[in-house]
Amino acid sequence: MKSQQIEALQPLDAHNQKLQSNVHPENYENPTAADKYNLVVIGGGTAGLVAASIGAGLGARVALVERSLMGGDCLNVGCVPSKGIISSARTAAAVRNAGEFGVKVHDGVSVDFPAVMERMRKLRSDISPHDSVKRFNDLGVDVFLGQASFLDGSRVEVGGQKLNFTKAVICTGARASAPPIKGLDSVPYLTNETLFSLTELPRRFGVIGGGPIGAEMAQSFARFGSEVSLITSNRGLMPEEDREAVAMVRKHMEKDGVHMLLGAHELEVSINPDGSIRLLHDEATNGYDIEVDQLLVAVGRAPNVEGLGLERAGVEYSEKGVVINDSFQTTNRRIYAAGDICSAYQFTHAADFMARSVVKNALFKGRAKHSSLIIPWSTYTSPELAHVGLNPELAKEQGVEIDTFTQPMSGVDRAILEGETEGFIKVHVKKGTDQIVGATIVSTHAGDLIGAVSIAMTHKIGLGAIANAIHPYPTQAEALRKLGDLYNRTKLTPFIAGIFKKWLQWTR
């Protein structure tokens, strides 16, 4: 296996051995290729697994090729391990704050970091059968382990066998790619592909990158007890998000002990004789000189296009990935792409639904469009920050006039009772209507709440109609109903209010 696979499977304890047996079993023998496949799927991450399972479930003859670990980034070095770590960090923070709820915790909080990481490895291995070679063989998919390479526009070679296809889909994803920082190539550093192999908590932990991974891991390691320095670009933390929401998240991260710094692109990195890493930002006004024991680089992604022989298949690509049209087709109309290899939305759920669209289009002449996908996302800091659709800046750029309705969580009874009053839900509607065009949520459960807004947008349910749906009391989702009430009150104009008043006087 490749070095990145070996690193992802370290330490090779019972849990990682179980993981390996599922996602890249040793001594696995590839099947004999069929004469021809309806669909050849290249890449066994989220997009590839979804495309293969749906295609096979609908009766297609499907081959799936994976050169690394089945499950891709999400299972092995992304969503699954990171959320396992975050859940432990949240528990540590909850215990520290237990006194606010009248619960006395004696002797403080002690985090057993090796146990935290072992728990993560166990849970990851428990989830891995869903993405395993065996499961997909049982679904009727021919699984090939090895490097796939196009021979031409209708054939793929893997392990010395030629796979003939009617249609193919490229789902090879993307990988961590370090930015051009002076001296970075001369020091050891972590990425998401190696972070989850740590077994000791670094006393001083540096994180470069203010996006979701950087923010989530900086806060989590601070909660575990590391001295954390998070260095972002000069645009600051999560620059694409609502600034009021980001300010709330930043406040909580700093409360947890994260030291925020700017100037990631101007850094100079070097290694000290004792093995620690020096981070120098030599600027008169905002300069700093700090040392860390471990450094996580959580910024930069590169598409996995190497070795695929895309030129031989007539598939155009760039440094951003494979080029597709709105129907997910590459420049070879028989070959499609889905997931991180071709999309700006590098999320597991985005890859999932792109793959569903590809199966419709490739196998059943469907007309699913990439541009029609409504894709929410969430950053799992505490509080969480979630978003879907337009924000005021994007609306202005696109010439869409909007009205914005805001419900603070401090006005939601369940949030008050849970001690989770910091946050809000902002919903943007097309001006003069209740058509939802976007939303931002910052709250403890933002990732769960944003799904309801996504449903409303997908099915064209207006904000006013949400008010007519009965929500259980008390729940934090009531905040959405309250927003619907806010909208409906705008329809009570002075003229309408006057008519109501006269009617009530007449019928009194």
N, C-alpha and C positions, 0 to 999 in steps of 0.2 A: 504493500500500500504506500501511498505518497506520504511524505513527512508530515503534512498538515493533518492527515488522518491519524497517524501515530500520535501526534501531539493531542488531538482531540480525545483520544482514548486513554490518556494518562491521568492518573495512575491506573495501571491495568489490574484493578481489583475485581472482585466477583461481579460488581455492578457493570463495570465497563466491559468485562468479558461477555456478560449477557447482552449488552448493547451490541458489541461486535458480532456475536453469533446471529443477531437479528438483521443488522443493517449491512454487514459485509462478512458473511460467514467464510471461515477459512476452508480451503479445499472444495469450494463450490465449483461445480462443473456447469458451464453454460449449456443450455439445451441446443439441440440441432435446429437450425433455422428453418422456418417454414418456406415454402416456395415463394409466397408473397404475403405481405401484411397490409391490412387496411390502413394501419397507423403504426409508425415507428416513433416512439417517444424517446428523446435524448435528454437525460437528466432525471434523477429520481428524487428531486426535492418536491416541495408542495405542488407546483404546477404540473410537474411530470407525473406524480402519483395520482393526482386528480384526473388528469387526462387519460391515463392508462386504465384506472379503475372504472371510470364512466364508459370509456370506449369498449372495454371488455364486457361490462355489464349490459351493454346494448347489443352485444353479439358480434362486435368487430374482432378480427384477429389482430392482436396488439403485441408488439415487442417493446420492452422498456430497457434502455441501456443506462447504466450508472457506473462511472469510473471510480467514484469515491464511496461515500456512505449514503445508503438509502435514508430518506428523511431530510437530506440536505441541511442547510444552515439552521432551519427552524428547530428541528429535533435535536441536532447534535451540538450546535454552537451558537444558537440564537434564542428564539422565543422561549423554548422549553427550559433550558438551564437558567436563563436570566430570570425568568419568573419564579423558578424554584428558589433562587437566591433572594429575590425581592421579598418573597413571602416570609423568609426567615428574618430579614431586616425589619420588616413591618412588625413582626411579632416582638422583636427586641425593643423597638420604639414604643409599642403598645404597653409593654411591661414597665418601661421607664416612666410612662405617663399615667400609670394606673392610679396614682394618688389623686388625680383630677376626678376620678370616678368613685372615690371613697374606698379604694382597694389598696391596702397597705402591702407593700413588697419589701421584705427585709433583706438586708445584705446586698442590695443593689442588683445589677444585671451583669452576668458574665456570659460572653458569647464564646462558644466552642467552635471556632472556625472550621477545623477539620471535620467536625460533625455536621456543620452546615453544608459543606461541600459533599460529604458522603450522602447526606439526605438528597441533595440535588441529583447526584449520580444514580441513586436508587430509583428516584421517581422518573428520571429520564429513561432508565432501562425498563421500567414498568410500562412506559408509554410506547416504547420502541416496537413491540409486536404489531402495532397498527401500521407501521411503515416498513415492515420486514419483507425480505425476499420471499419467505415462505407464504406470507399472506397473499402476496401478489401472484405467486405461482398458483395458489389455491383459487384465485379469482380468474384463472385462465390466461394470465399474462405470461409471455415468455420473457423472463428476466435475464439479461446479459450483464455480467460485471466486466468492465473494461472500458478502454477509450474508444468512443465512436468517432468515425471519420467518414465524411461523404466521399464516395468515389465519383459520383456525378449527381445529376438532379433527381435520380430515382433509386439510388442504392447507397447503403451505409455499410461500412466494414467495422467489425468488432471481433477481436480475438481470432482473426483469420477467417471468419465467416462473413458472407455477404447477405445483408438483409434487404430484400427488394420491397419497395413500398409504393402504395398508391398515394398516400399522404404521410407527411412527417411533421413533427412539432419539436422545436428546439426549446428546451426548458433547463438550460445549464446554469442559470443563475449568475450570481456575482460573488466576488470575494473581497476581503479587506485589502485596501490599498493605501499605503501611507502617503501623506502629503509631502511636498518638498520642503522639509524643515532642515535647516543647517545642522549637520552632525547626527541626524537621526539614524542614518544607515550604519553608524559606528557604535551604536549602543543596543543592548538587548531590550526589547520592548514587547508588550503583550498586544494582541488584537482580540476580537471576539472569538477567533479560532483557537486561542491558547489560554485565554483568561480562565476558563472553567476547569483547567487542569491544576490550578493553584491548590495547595494543601496547607499553606501557612498564610496567616493574615499579615500583609505588609504593614509595618508601623507607619511608614510614610508612603502615601499612594498618590501618584500623579495621573491625571486624566487629561488628554488632549482631545477636545471636541465637545461642543455644546449641544449636540443633537440628542435624540432619544437614548441611544446606548450610553453616551457619556454621562448624561444627566442621571439616568437610572442607576448606573453602577457607582457613580460618585456618591450619591445619597446613600446607597446600600452599604458601601464600604465604610462611610462615615458612621453609620449606625452600628456597624460591627466594632468600631473603635479605631479605625485608621485615621491618621491625620491626612485629610484629602485636600489636594489642590486641583481645581478644575479650571483648565485654561481653554478659553473659547477664542474665536476670531473676534475682531473688533466690533462685529455686529452683535455680539453678546449671546446669551443663552437662547436656544430655540428661536432664531431670528425670524422664521416664517410664521410664527404663531401670534395670536392676539397678545399685545404687550401687557395689558392689564392682567391677563391670565398668567403670563410668564412671570410677572412681578410677584404674584402670589406663590407660585412654585419656588421661585428663587428665595423668597423670604423663608419658606420652610426648609429648603436645602441648607441655607446658611444657619438656621436654628439647629439643624442636625450636625453642624460643624464643617460643612463644605466651604472652603476658601475659594472665592471666585476671582479669576484673573483674566485679563484680556491679552491679545497680541500673539495668538498661536502661530500665525504665519511669520512673525518676526523673531521667533525663538531661536536660541542656539543651544543645542543639546550635546552633552559630553559625559563621559564616564569617569568617575573618581577612582583613585587607587584602591579604595576599600570596596569597590563594586557598586556604590550608590551612583545615582544618575543626577547630574546637575542640569537645571533648567534656567537659562539666563535670558532675560529680556532687558537689553542694555538701552534703556530710554530714560532721559533725564526726569521726565514727569511721572511716568507710569512704570518705571523699571522695577525688576525684582530678580533675585538670585536665590533659588531654592534647591534643596536636595530631596530626592525621593528614593525609596528602596525598590519600588516597582512602578513602571510606567505603562499605562494603557493608552494606545492610540485608537480612538473611536471616531475617526473621520476618514472618509475616502472609500470608494468602492470601485472595483474594476470588473467589467463583464468577463465571463468565462467563455472566450471564443477560441482560445488556442487549441490547436490539434484537431479541430472539427472539419477542416477541409472545406470551409464555407465558400471559398473561391471556386472550387470545382463544382459546387452545387449552384453557383450563380446567386448566392445569398450575400447581399450587401450588409456591411457592418461598419461601425466606427468605434471611437474610444468610449462612446456611451452605450454601445451594445448593438444588437441586431436591429436593423431597420424594418419596421412593419407599417402596413397601411391600417386604416380604421377597422378592417375586417380581420386583423391579426395575421395577415399574409406577409411573408417576406417578399423580396424581389423575385424569388422563384415561387410562383403561385401555388405550387403543390406543397410547399413547405411553410409552416406556420411557426409562430413563436409565442411564448407566454411566460409571465413572471419577470423576475429581476433582470433577465437577459435583454429585455426590450422595453421595460416600463419604468417611468419615473417614480411610480408608486411602489416602492420596494417593501411591501408588506405581505405576510403570509396570506391574509384574506384576499388581497388583491390578486395574488398569483392563483389562488383557488378559483376565483370567479372568471379570471381570464381564461383559465384552462377549460372551464365549463363552456365558455363561448367558443373556444377553438374546436371542441368536439362537435358542437352544433354546426359550425361553419364547414369544417373539414369533412365530416362524415355524412352530413345530412343537408348540405347546401343551405345552411342557415344564414341569417343576415345580422347576427349579433355584432354590435359595434363597440369598439374600445371607448369611444367618446361618450357612450351612453351609460357607462358604469359609474355609479355613485359610490365613491370609496371613502369611508370614514377611516380615521386612525386615532390611536391613543398612545400617549407616553405615560408609562406606569411609574411615575414618580409619586410622591405623597405630598400634596394631592395629585391626582391624575389630571392630565390635560388632554382633552379629546376634541376633534374637529371634523367637520364634514362640509363639503361644498364651498361656497364663497365666504370670504370675510370682507370687511369694508374696503380694504385696499384692492383686493381682486375685483370686487364689484365695480369700483371706480375705474379700474383699468379696462374692464369689459363694457363699460357704459351702462351698467345695470343700476338703476336707482332703487334703493332699499329703505325699509323701515326696520329698526332694530328694537326688539323687546328683551328686557333683561329681568331675570328672577334671581335675586341673591339667595344663597342657601340659608342665610340667616333668617329668612322668612318661611322656611320649611320646617314644620314641627319635628319630623323624624330626624332631620339633620341637627336640630337643636338638642334633641334627646341623646343623640349619639356623640355630641361634642364635635361635630363636623360642620361648623357653620361658615368656615372660610371657603368661599367659592361662589360660583354663579353659573347660570345657563343663559347664554345669549343666542337668540334665534333671529336670523335675518330673513325678512320676507320681501318679495317684490313690492315696490312702493304702491300703496293703495289697494293691495290684495292680501290674502292670507297664504299665498304660495310660498312655501319655504324654499329658500335658495342656499342656505348655509347655517351653520351653528358652531359655537365654541362652548365647551363645558369644562370648567375646572372644579373638581370636587373629588371626594374620596372614591366615588364610584363612577367617574366620568366615562370610563371605557364601556361600562354596561349601559349607561344612560344614552350614549350617543347612538346606539343601535336603534332606539325608538325613533329618533329623528331621521336616521337613514331610511327606515321603513316608510316613514311619512313622505319623504322626498321621492323614493322609488315608486310609490303607489299614488303619488300626487294627492296626499291627504293634507289638507290645509291646516294651518295653526288653529283656526277657529274650530275646526272639526275635532281636534284633539281635546278641546275643552268639553266636548260632549261625550267622551269616553270616560266611564267611571273608573277611577283608580282606587285601589285599597288605601285606607288610612290607618296608621300613618306610614308612609313610605317616602323615600327621597324622590321617586319618580313623579310624585305629586307636583314637583316643580314644573314639569312639562304641562300638566293640566292648568296650573296657575298662569303659565305663559299664554295658554289659549284663552283664559279668562281676560288677561290683559288686552289681547287683541280684540276680543268681542266687545270690551268696553269702549273701544275707539269707534264702534259703529253707533254708539248712543250719542249722536250729535245733539247740539242744543235744539234743533228743529224737532228731531224725533222725541227728545225728552219733553218738549213742550206738548206734543201730541199726546204722549202717555199721561202727562199731568192732567190735561183737559179730560181725557177719557176716564181717568180714575175719579176726577171730581164729579163727572156726570153719572158714573155708576155707583157712587158712594151711597 
